[in-house]
Amino acid sequence: MPYPDEFEGFMINELGKYKDFKKQTFKPKVFGDNDIDIKIECCGVCGSDVHTVTGGWGDAPTPLCVGHEVVGKAVKVGSKVKDVKIGDRVGVGAQIWSCLKCAQCESDNENYCPSQVDTYGAPYPKVADPNETISQGGFSSHIRAHEYFVFPIPDAIPSHFAAPMLCAGLTVWSPLVRAGTGPGKQVAIVGLGGLGHFAVMWAAALGAEVTVISHSPRKKADAMKLGAKHFISSGEEGWAKPLAFKFDFVLNSADMTHEFNLDDYLSILKVGCRFHQVGLPDEPLKDLKPQQFMANGSSIGASHIGSRPECLAMLKLAAEKKLFPMVETIPVSEKGCAEAVERVKTNDVRYRFTLVDYDKAFGN
């Protein structure tokens, strides 16, 4: 293996050819005093990976190694790293660097840092890497990350369950806790997929009364198993009318909002409450008018992953309450990466994939 000068990964060389993964090497950023090298044990497969390699979210640099739900063991730590030692089991999510100096970073909003670096497909600024290397993700042998974006994984959480928490889990955890989800709150989760099933589990564990709104009636049993109290089939005529002014927060995890009758979803909010997006469609929301929000003073918003304190709190709760997602595993390989991406693209997964068997693919 070419480590530590080069890492190996299963990479896409042309956007759109999203099943054409090739095993090849790439150079990581220059190792810094605050950096940690992680030998990867497993990596979740996120909808973001699919939107990226298909080109649905626009241009991205190639060759590209996606994957930002990484779990593995620290094999090298920088001289200024304080909280991680060699051999620790740790994880990395969808962000790998920020300036840690701006107002956002200093208020536990580093996920909104103007200089933040995504875990893959983003150039490092010169202050972090003189070569301005493009970050590469976790469908690879190793990942190099700043210590602030490396999270200790509690012993109680198996690695293949922990991996999807680091993006999907955190992406819904952050808006739920920022919305004050807890006892006495009525929360609706739209869509029961990779994001939505986490959202149901977290919202119920935080003490809210949870309703799932889904176009797939067959998912009712899973919704109830995850902690929902109610299930609404959005394919039924007039589904929204009995729910008028019911919810304190509506979290939309589906990436098909451009096909929604948005007025229905806004109508179910209490006065002054929010319809919040974490599912991001390829298409824009057309014909959106201010008048749509006037009947109840509602609003629409979105958010980006979550902060380090939020991630640590999420992992702590998951460990204490033994809250684990529904995960299928696939051995990492050119074929395995292609299968996982295709099946996520066609919603043929219940409800997250984790790529495993990294030792077989990359050796010891």
Summary of the structure (lengths in Angstrom):
residues: 364
radius of gyration: 20.2
end to end distance: 8.3
largest distance: 61.9
contacts: 1298
relative contact order: 0.16
helix: 29%
strand: 26%
